[in-house]
Amino acid sequence: MYPEELHYTKQHEWVRLSDGAGVVGITDYAQKELGDIVYVDLPRVGAALEKGKVMGSVESVKAVSDIYAPVSGEVIEINDALSTAPEKLNESPHGDGWLVKIRLSAPGEISGLLSAEDYQKYVAEEETGH
């Protein structure tokens, strides 16, 4: 259910390493919890992100939720398609619905993130309340 090549946070973001950069998005669990996404607020290209700090937000029909940077680095690209088609986050959260690409300033941070298996266990615990 959760792609093995991704690294996950307990705030329901993911990172995929690609050519020395990190592609960041929100998980399938997050988009289901949010419901229909109507607006995405992303950082600008060139912005410096700090792991664990707010980097943007997602607005759904239910609520506005902050998105946290899973790793530190500089934003080198944003997914412009989301400005006109925010529903891509619902349709393809681990694919076309990616948010930003980051040039990692501390690649070692990746090792502190959850594997797909660990994230799936975490989500199961969230859902059952244990």
Backbone as a chain_set.jsonl record, in Angstrom:
{"seq": "MYPEELHYTKQHEWVRLSDGAGVVGITDYAQKELGDIVYVDLPRVGAALEKGKVMGSVESVKAVSDIYAPVSGEVIEINDALSTAPEKLNESPHGDGWLVKIRLSAPGEISGLLSAEDYQKYVAEEETGH", "coords": {"N": [[0.826, -1.208, 0.0], [1.945, 1.261, 0.772], [4.527, 2.781, -0.951], [7.694, 1.158, -1.121], [10.103, 2.477, -1.658], [9.922, 4.969, -0.608], [10.406, 7.282, 2.124], [9.077, 7.904, 5.32], [7.206, 10.198, 7.5], [5.928, 10.769, 10.853], [4.102, 12.718, 10.682], [2.839, 12.307, 8.383], [4.063, 12.842, 5.904], [6.079, 12.182, 2.982], [9.278, 11.235, 1.532], [11.154, 10.867, -1.402], [14.199, 9.826, -2.616], [16.031, 11.197, -5.289], [18.357, 11.582, -7.655], [20.121, 13.024, -5.888], [18.383, 14.81, -4.804], [15.44, 15.443, -2.824], [12.211, 14.347, -3.281], [9.129, 15.454, -2.202], [6.04, 14.675, -0.57], [2.586, 14.178, 0.484], [1.121, 11.488, 2.35], [-0.97, 8.68, 1.31], [-2.675, 8.021, 3.383], [-2.844, 10.515, 4.688], [-4.147, 12.121, 2.723], [-6.597, 10.827, 2.601], [-7.599, 11.247, 5.173], [-7.869, 14.014, 5.109], [-9.78, 14.481, 3.129], [-11.538, 15.856, 0.269], [-9.263, 17.764, -1.451], [-8.796, 21.197, -1.896], [-7.094, 23.356, -2.154], [-3.635, 24.158, -2.273], [-0.891, 25.308, -0.508], [2.29, 26.14, -1.169], [5.867, 26.312, -0.473], [8.133, 28.844, -1.795], [10.308, 28.536, -4.654], [13.705, 28.242, -3.87], [13.393, 28.713, -1.207], [14.475, 28.064, 2.119], [14.219, 25.135, 3.905], [13.512, 23.651, 7.054], [13.944, 20.655, 8.758], [11.058, 19.236, 10.181], [9.756, 21.636, 10.522], [7.055, 23.871, 9.609], [6.195, 23.89, 6.196], [4.294, 24.568, 4.407], [0.796, 24.403, 3.457], [-2.245, 22.478, 3.275], [-5.447, 22.709, 2.036], [-8.585, 21.436, 2.638], [-11.979, 20.298, 2.051], [-12.736, 19.873, 4.617], [-10.822, 20.992, 6.462], [-7.901, 23.079, 7.188], [-4.63, 22.029, 6.917], [-1.344, 21.899, 8.204], [1.739, 21.345, 6.447], [4.668, 19.599, 7.027], [8.205, 19.917, 6.762], [9.962, 17.094, 5.831], [12.649, 16.743, 5.683], [15.674, 18.72, 5.787], [16.632, 21.488, 3.678], [16.97, 23.143, 0.445], [14.352, 24.45, -1.506], [13.993, 23.384, -4.744], [12.256, 22.997, -6.776], [8.755, 23.306, -7.414], [5.557, 21.687, -7.472], [3.848, 22.817, -9.866], [1.468, 22.082, -11.079], [-0.362, 21.572, -9.098], [-1.472, 23.986, -8.379], [-3.547, 24.542, -10.112], [-4.821, 22.132, -10.189], [-5.485, 20.854, -7.545], [-6.63, 18.505, -6.732], [-5.069, 16.421, -7.578], [-3.546, 15.621, -5.462], [-5.288, 14.024, -4.014], [-5.827, 12.06, -5.894], [-3.374, 10.907, -6.671], [-1.361, 10.569, -4.453], [1.219, 9.54, -3.928], [2.485, 9.868, -6.28], [1.871, 11.711, -9.025], [0.946, 13.725, -7.411], [2.987, 14.911, -5.948], [4.707, 17.388, -3.911], [6.998, 19.253, -3.499], [10.44, 19.605, -4.623], [13.501, 19.095, -3.051], [16.794, 20.241, -2.467], [18.868, 18.456, -0.607], [20.208, 19.427, 2.502], [21.162, 18.085, 4.625], [21.676, 15.1, 4.202], [21.777, 12.828, 5.837], [19.552, 12.94, 7.457], [17.52, 11.45, 6.372], [17.814, 8.827, 7.269], [16.585, 8.86, 9.711], [13.911, 8.686, 9.261], [10.747, 6.926, 8.783], [10.414, 3.558, 7.567], [8.496, 2.067, 4.863], [7.151, -0.151, 5.917], [7.291, 0.335, 8.702], [5.893, 2.746, 8.801], [3.369, 1.932, 7.953], [2.623, 0.311, 10.11], [2.521, 2.273, 12.082], [0.394, 3.898, 11.15], [-1.685, 2.039, 11.338], [-1.811, 1.785, 14.101], [-2.599, 4.392, 14.749], [-5.155, 4.438, 13.64], [-6.51, 2.537, 15.174], [-6.177, 3.515, 17.644], [-4.256, 2.644, 19.428]], "CA": [[0.0, 0.0, 0.0], [2.855, 2.412, 0.792], [5.718, 2.421, -1.734], [8.884, 0.817, -0.346], [11.237, 3.392, -1.892], [9.68, 6.234, 0.076], [10.7, 7.392, 3.558], [7.866, 8.527, 5.858], [7.224, 10.858, 8.807], [4.711, 10.553, 11.642], [3.142, 13.771, 10.312], [2.233, 11.814, 7.138], [4.735, 13.253, 4.675], [7.049, 11.204, 2.479], [10.4, 11.718, 0.725], [11.795, 9.905, -2.302], [15.482, 10.336, -3.085], [16.149, 11.138, -6.736], [19.478, 12.398, -8.137], [20.64, 13.931, -4.865], [17.316, 15.683, -4.302], [14.342, 14.74, -2.187], [10.865, 14.689, -3.725], [8.31, 15.413, -0.987], [4.595, 14.689, -0.742], [1.835, 13.678, 1.642], [0.776, 10.08, 2.146], [-2.34, 8.296, 0.993], [-3.423, 8.141, 4.645], [-3.111, 11.941, 4.923], [-5.17, 12.652, 1.811], [-7.898, 10.249, 2.984], [-8.032, 11.949, 6.385], [-8.218, 15.392, 4.744], [-10.937, 14.557, 2.238], [-11.287, 16.512, -1.018], [-8.333, 18.887, -1.336], [-9.226, 22.294, -2.769], [-6.041, 24.363, -2.301], [-2.33, 23.784, -1.722], [0.014, 26.449, -0.329], [3.644, 25.587, -1.167], [6.931, 27.316, -0.334], [8.643, 29.293, -3.081], [11.609, 27.997, -5.063], [14.776, 28.97, -3.197], [13.138, 28.767, 0.24], [15.215, 27.112, 2.945], [13.319, 24.391, 4.777], [14.143, 22.996, 8.194], [13.23, 19.433, 9.107], [10.104, 19.339, 11.277], [9.094, 22.947, 10.534], [5.991, 24.025, 8.616], [6.67, 24.332, 4.881], [3.146, 24.943, 3.592], [-0.453, 23.857, 3.993], [-3.214, 21.877, 2.363], [-6.813, 23.031, 2.451], [-9.583, 20.498, 2.118], [-13.338, 20.713, 2.384], [-12.885, 19.722, 6.069], [-9.924, 21.781, 7.318], [-6.584, 23.443, 6.677], [-3.609, 21.281, 7.651], [0.037, 22.238, 7.898], [2.643, 20.328, 5.914], [5.968, 19.77, 7.67], [9.345, 19.465, 5.972], [10.501, 15.856, 6.381], [14.105, 16.89, 5.66], [16.137, 20.107, 5.6], [17.241, 21.764, 2.387], [16.467, 24.264, -0.353], [13.344, 24.091, -2.509], [14.514, 23.606, -6.098], [11.131, 22.923, -7.71], [7.448, 23.032, -6.819], [4.634, 21.049, -8.413], [2.932, 23.867, -10.33], [0.176, 21.506, -11.478], [-1.286, 21.574, -7.959], [-2.16, 25.284, -8.248], [-4.794, 24.481, -10.879], [-5.441, 20.817, -10.012], [-5.115, 20.342, -6.222], [-7.179, 17.155, -6.548], [-4.009, 15.436, -7.847], [-3.114, 15.099, -4.163], [-6.195, 12.931, -3.665], [-5.799, 11.015, -6.917], [-2.066, 10.254, -6.795], [-0.539, 11.192, -3.417], [2.6, 9.065, -3.961], [2.967, 10.011, -7.661], [1.702, 13.045, -9.621], [0.579, 14.697, -6.384], [4.122, 15.367, -5.14], [4.61, 18.813, -3.559], [8.216, 20.014, -3.795], [11.736, 18.917, -4.679], [14.418, 19.77, -2.141], [18.21, 19.883, -2.447], [19.081, 18.122, 0.793], [21.366, 20.026, 3.161], [21.622, 17.106, 5.623], [21.147, 13.826, 3.701], [21.685, 11.848, 6.91], [18.224, 13.009, 8.098], [16.679, 10.399, 5.79], [17.897, 7.599, 8.065], [15.708, 8.996, 10.869], [12.506, 8.58, 8.853], [10.161, 5.592, 8.856], [10.292, 2.735, 6.361], [7.094, 1.824, 4.499], [6.605, -1.117, 6.866], [7.102, 1.004, 9.993], [4.831, 3.739, 8.655], [2.098, 1.211, 7.891], [2.321, -0.07, 11.5], [2.167, 3.513, 12.778], [-0.953, 4.27, 10.699], [-2.622, 1.056, 11.921], [-1.967, 2.16, 15.514], [-3.384, 5.637, 14.766], [-6.548, 4.126, 13.313], [-7.136, 1.772, 16.247], [-6.017, 4.245, 18.891], [-3.302, 1.961, 20.326]], "C": [[0.866, 1.267, 0.0], [4.145, 2.026, 0.083], [6.973, 2.26, -0.867], [10.008, 1.837, -0.483], [11.063, 4.75, -1.21], [10.069, 6.127, 1.549], [9.606, 8.272, 4.149], [8.091, 9.227, 7.201], [5.929, 10.524, 9.548], [3.696, 11.667, 11.415], [2.525, 13.48, 8.938], [2.76, 12.498, 5.887], [5.655, 12.126, 4.24], [8.137, 11.922, 1.685], [10.888, 10.562, -0.14], [13.095, 10.535, -2.783], [15.585, 10.137, -4.593], [17.245, 12.106, -7.172], [19.933, 13.438, -7.119], [19.619, 14.913, -4.32], [16.265, 14.81, -3.628], [13.023, 15.249, -2.733], [9.96, 14.459, -2.528], [6.824, 15.435, -1.335], [3.912, 14.303, 0.558], [1.369, 12.267, 1.317], [-0.695, 9.885, 1.787], [-3.22, 8.419, 2.24], [-3.809, 9.603, 4.892], [-4.22, 12.457, 4.016], [-6.544, 12.081, 2.134], [-8.467, 10.958, 4.208], [-8.529, 13.363, 6.062], [-9.523, 15.463, 3.966], [-10.551, 15.313, 0.974], [-10.444, 17.769, -0.839], [-8.685, 19.947, -2.371], [-8.145, 23.35, -2.989], [-4.766, 23.866, -1.632], [-1.453, 25.031, -1.672], [1.43, 25.894, -0.169], [4.674, 26.69, -0.967], [7.425, 27.73, -1.719], [9.972, 28.603, -3.381], [12.691, 28.876, -4.433], [14.592, 29.057, -1.695], [13.965, 27.705, 0.953], [14.243, 26.452, 3.911], [14.121, 23.727, 5.89], [13.294, 21.801, 8.585], [12.317, 19.675, 10.307], [9.363, 20.656, 11.356], [8.041, 23.016, 9.42], [6.57, 24.547, 7.3], [5.522, 24.774, 3.966], [1.886, 24.391, 4.232], [-1.313, 23.308, 2.865], [-4.588, 22.207, 2.909], [-7.765, 22.042, 1.795], [-10.961, 21.036, 2.467], [-13.563, 20.649, 3.89], [-12.088, 20.748, 6.872], [-8.687, 22.22, 6.547], [-5.562, 22.721, 7.55], [-2.223, 21.718, 7.217], [0.758, 21.04, 7.307], [4.007, 20.632, 6.51], [7.073, 19.222, 6.776], [9.916, 18.19, 6.595], [12.031, 15.862, 6.454], [14.438, 18.372, 5.477], [16.738, 20.273, 4.213], [16.595, 22.952, 1.707], [15.469, 23.762, -1.38], [13.904, 24.419, -3.893], [13.417, 23.528, -7.157], [9.854, 22.728, -6.908], [6.554, 22.429, -7.896], [3.56, 22.063, -8.802], [1.545, 23.339, -10.686], [-0.841, 21.579, -10.345], [-2.028, 22.904, -7.804], [-3.476, 25.293, -9.014], [-5.524, 23.158, -10.706], [-5.044, 20.216, -8.664], [-5.628, 18.92, -5.963], [-6.17, 16.055, -6.887], [-3.477, 14.835, -6.545], [-3.999, 13.952, -3.709], [-6.022, 11.75, -4.617], [-4.49, 10.228, -6.923], [-1.09, 10.816, -5.759], [0.93, 10.766, -3.444], [3.215, 9.225, -5.354], [2.862, 11.446, -8.135], [1.381, 14.122, -8.597], [1.738, 15.115, -5.485], [4.046, 16.882, -4.945], [5.824, 19.624, -4.006], [9.398, 19.068, -3.969], [12.714, 19.768, -3.882], [15.846, 19.288, -2.391], [18.569, 19.68, -0.983], [20.339, 18.792, 1.352], [21.94, 19.089, 4.213], [21.071, 15.735, 5.232], [20.996, 12.753, 4.779], [20.338, 11.848, 7.607], [17.299, 11.9, 7.603], [16.665, 9.158, 6.682], [17.013, 7.66, 9.311], [14.234, 8.863, 10.543], [12.053, 7.127, 8.881], [10.221, 4.876, 7.51], [8.798, 2.581, 6.052], [6.436, 0.89, 5.505], [6.328, -0.463, 8.222], [5.982, 2.039, 9.929], [3.464, 3.053, 8.651], [1.668, 0.764, 9.297], [1.85, 1.152, 12.284], [0.731, 3.929, 12.432], [-1.996, 3.324, 11.302], [-2.866, 1.375, 13.394], [-2.797, 3.429, 15.665], [-4.874, 5.33, 14.589], [-7.258, 3.378, 14.44], [-7.013, 2.46, 17.604], [-5.096, 3.587, 19.896], [-1.899, 2.448, 20.084]], "O": [[0.551, 2.233, -0.695], [4.793, 1.052, 0.467], [7.275, 3.093, -0.012], [10.779, 2.045, 0.454], [11.971, 5.581, -1.239], [10.064, 5.046, 2.138], [9.24, 9.283, 3.549], [9.023, 8.906, 7.939], [4.961, 10.057, 8.949], [2.564, 11.585, 11.891], [1.784, 14.301, 8.398], [2.02, 12.715, 4.928], [5.973, 11.23, 5.022], [7.956, 13.051, 1.229], [11.02, 9.43, 0.326], [13.092, 11.652, -3.299], [15.273, 9.066, -5.115], [17.076, 13.321, -7.067], [20.108, 14.608, -7.461], [19.941, 15.75, -3.477], [16.212, 13.599, -3.839], [12.738, 16.444, -2.66], [10.008, 13.399, -1.904], [6.401, 16.118, -2.268], [4.557, 14.124, 1.591], [1.24, 11.899, 0.15], [-1.528, 10.779, 1.935], [-4.364, 8.865, 2.16], [-4.947, 9.9, 5.256], [-5.128, 13.15, 4.474], [-7.553, 12.766, 1.963], [-9.665, 11.237, 4.275], [-9.487, 13.846, 6.666], [-10.29, 16.412, 4.131], [-9.369, 15.402, 0.641], [-10.852, 18.715, -0.165], [-8.852, 19.652, -3.554], [-8.257, 24.16, -3.91], [-4.804, 23.24, -0.573], [-1.293, 25.726, -2.676], [1.741, 25.256, 0.837], [4.406, 27.858, -1.249], [7.163, 27.04, -2.705], [10.667, 28.145, -2.474], [12.599, 30.103, -4.462], [15.519, 29.431, -0.976], [14.133, 26.592, 0.456], [13.528, 27.133, 4.647], [15.258, 23.3, 5.689], [12.076, 21.912, 8.728], [12.736, 20.241, 11.316], [8.442, 20.801, 12.16], [8.134, 22.306, 8.419], [7.331, 25.514, 7.283], [5.759, 25.296, 2.877], [1.893, 23.966, 5.387], [-1.134, 23.626, 1.69], [-4.864, 22.012, 4.093], [-7.753, 21.841, 0.58], [-11.095, 22.087, 3.094], [-14.477, 21.295, 4.402], [-12.596, 21.311, 7.842], [-8.453, 21.797, 5.415], [-5.622, 22.794, 8.778], [-1.952, 21.888, 6.028], [0.448, 19.888, 7.611], [4.454, 21.778, 6.503], [6.903, 18.198, 6.115], [10.312, 18.2, 7.76], [12.628, 15.082, 7.195], [13.593, 19.168, 5.067], [17.284, 19.329, 3.641], [15.788, 23.67, 2.297], [15.714, 22.759, -2.05], [14.245, 25.566, -4.184], [13.62, 23.942, -8.299], [9.855, 22.076, -5.863], [6.774, 22.641, -9.088], [2.511, 22.159, -8.165], [0.559, 24.071, -10.602], [-2.045, 21.641, -10.594], [-3.086, 22.956, -7.177], [-4.42, 25.975, -8.615], [-6.706, 23.056, -11.032], [-4.353, 19.197, -8.619], [-5.124, 18.221, -5.084], [-6.376, 14.894, -6.533], [-3.016, 13.694, -6.519], [-3.518, 13.007, -3.085], [-6.065, 10.591, -4.202], [-4.493, 9.019, -7.155], [-0.107, 11.462, -6.121], [1.8, 11.533, -3.032], [4.335, 8.774, -5.591], [3.643, 12.304, -7.723], [1.529, 15.31, -8.883], [1.515, 15.617, -4.384], [3.394, 17.579, -5.723], [5.698, 20.562, -4.793], [9.375, 17.915, -3.539], [12.753, 20.991, -4.017], [16.091, 18.088, -2.512], [18.574, 20.634, -0.206], [21.406, 18.728, 0.741], [23.076, 19.271, 4.651], [20.117, 15.252, 5.843], [20.163, 11.857, 4.639], [19.995, 10.877, 8.28], [16.404, 11.462, 8.326], [15.628, 8.513, 6.835], [16.72, 6.624, 9.907], [13.392, 8.919, 11.439], [12.87, 6.212, 8.988], [10.096, 5.496, 6.454], [7.946, 2.922, 6.872], [5.292, 1.111, 5.902], [5.271, -0.674, 8.817], [5.216, 2.194, 10.88], [2.517, 3.538, 9.272], [0.486, 0.832, 9.634], [0.895, 1.072, 13.057], [-0.051, 4.271, 13.32], [-3.065, 3.762, 11.726], [-3.989, 1.252, 13.882], [-3.603, 3.543, 16.589], [-5.728, 5.88, 15.283], [-8.459, 3.555, 14.646], [-7.645, 2.058, 18.581], [-5.133, 3.916, 21.082], [-0.965, 1.99, 20.742]]}, "num_chains": 1, "name": "protein.A"}
